[in-house]
Every structure is written in C-alpha cells, then in structure tokens.
Amino acid sequence: MSRAFPTGTAVPAPKQNVEMLFPAISLFRPGDCFVFLAACVFCFLSFSFLSRGGIAEKAVVRQGGHIFARIDLSRASRIDIPGPIGTTTVVVENRRARVLSDPGSHQYCVRQGWIKRAGDIAICAPNEVSLEIEGSDEVYDSLNY
Amino acid sequence: MTRSIIELETTPEDHRVARLAAAAITLALVDSAIPLPLPGIKPGLANIVTMVVLARHGWSAAAWITGLRITASGLLLGNFLSPAFFLSFSGAVCSLCVLALVVRLPDHVFGPISWSLFAAFAHLAGQLLLARLWLIPHDGLFYLVPFFATAALIFGTINGLITARLLGETEILHKAETQNA
C-alpha cells in the first residue's frame, strides 16, 4: 500500500505569516489539529481527575464504627484513641495524617505512612480504629458501597 | 571438515524489512539513552520508522519491523522477557491495532500527526492495561495517567511532526527520481 503525500497543498495563503514563525504548522492537516486538541483536553481532564474529591480538609478518626474525632488538617495535632487492645496514636501535620503507633500485630496502618488525598484511609483492624481523609466533595467509597 | 553452506532465500522485501528494522532498533536504543524524569516515559522515536513504513509499505511490513525492533532491542538492552519487555510489547500491539484503523482515515484530513498521537495514546493504554492486570494490580496506578498522557501528547506530536516532514521530503525525492528516469 503506497500513499501519496502532497507537499505544500495544505498551505493556504493567509497563514503565511504564522508559518514563517512556526514552520511546523504547515505539517498539520485539519484533522490533526482536531486530534491534537482532543489529546490536550484528555490531558487536562486527567489532571482534574487527580484532584477529584476536592481539597482534603479533615481527618476523620473512627473507633468501633463511631466517629471518635474529626480533626482539621490545617493544624498540627496528635490524639490517642483507646481501643479494645490498647491505644492508637494519630498525628496530623502539614495537611496530612498518619497512624503513629498502634498495638496491632501487623502494623499495616502504621506502615501505610502519611495519607493526604481525599478518600485515603488507614485501617487498624485489631484495635477497631480507622483514619480517613475527608475532602470537600463526597468521594465514591468502594469500602462501604 | 566440510563447510556447511546454508543458503536462505531472501527477497528484496526481506532486505528492506531488515534495513528498516535496523533503523528502528537504533532509534529504540537512542530512546533508552535519553534521560527523563519519570521512569516509564520515553520519546518512542522508533515509532517514526513504524509510521514511515506504514505509509510507504503497508501495515504488515510495519508490524514486522515493530516485532523485530522490540525483540532485538530487548536483547540488546538486556530486558528481553522481563516486565519492561512485556510492557513494551503490549503497548506496541495496541498501537499497531490503532494504527491499522487510523491509517484508513481520509488522507487530506488526518496526517501522520494524528497517527502518531493515536499510536502514542494507544501505547499508553496498552501498557497501563497490562500493568494494572499483571504487574501492579492497584488503582493507584491510574494516578500516573495524567503524567503519562502529557508525555504521550508531547512526544506523539513531536514524532508525528518528524514523520510528516520525512514523508514530505521522501515524496519530493521520489518525484525527482521518477522525473529524472
């Protein structure tokens, strides 16, 4: 299959000035501009998808299914949550939160480290404590849905 | 000891595929030598060869050259049959499938820049799909999409421009040759 690539046919006269500045423009065909713009829109949308859930505002600490505390992320703080097997310590700092210590044997929630995105969650199952970041918008919750 | 003589029948088509595959392999090596901030992002310069071949010699030649390029560059870079190789493979399969479709779009409306952008995004989709299914089965992977998509946009456009330019120039050469002959 051989294709013809006409050179210079897609060069309308009024564009001459633009083409002197950007010679690459003449290589774009009408559909190319459309595809390029569509790709730009896709990139823009994918970045806005990143910030989905709005701005992270609060850290919600639950114990035994009930809300134990709702902490503002803008202020550094530290709270201890008593649970069935001991005390879990949660720290908030620099708009992010983490479980500093937990009596659970696996330490999953501690090793998860800092969480900062709306919808992020650290769960310390043995002590029935969870730490969740709450955003300005509601996020689809795959855990409870 | 008698010398064993094995003669392989080769056609001019085979020679052309070999020559172009060599060019693609060289570009694939150049690709991996260019330092970029995020692992997994590379310019995909070898796709220029794929698209030129697609325009000049058709889809099956392009598929051959892509297959040879992936295998040979995998061997040369030492990642043959490693996850990086399979990511490259799935990306190439997706982009070849998409190229087979977009090359049928009307010539005067959609040129190499469209092909290149479609191929770049298909490559990204193929890689992400395999990575999500096999290597990193976690949705956190999709947080990387915006960065990969931006890279696909930038490098897709650049490769498309280079391809369009190359095809334009070879077209002039081709015309000059036929006029002289």
Interface residues (C-beta under 8 A of the other chain):
Chain A: M1 S2 R3 A4 F5 P6 T7 T9 A10 A24 L27 F28 R29 P30 G31 D32 V35 F36 A39 C40 F42 C43 S46 F47 F49 L50
Chain B: A55 R56 H57 G58 W59 L105 P106 D107 H108 V109 F110 G111 P112 I113 S114 L117 F118 F121 Y143 V145 P146 A149 T150 A152 L153 G156 T157 G160 L161 A164 R165 L167 G168 E171 I172
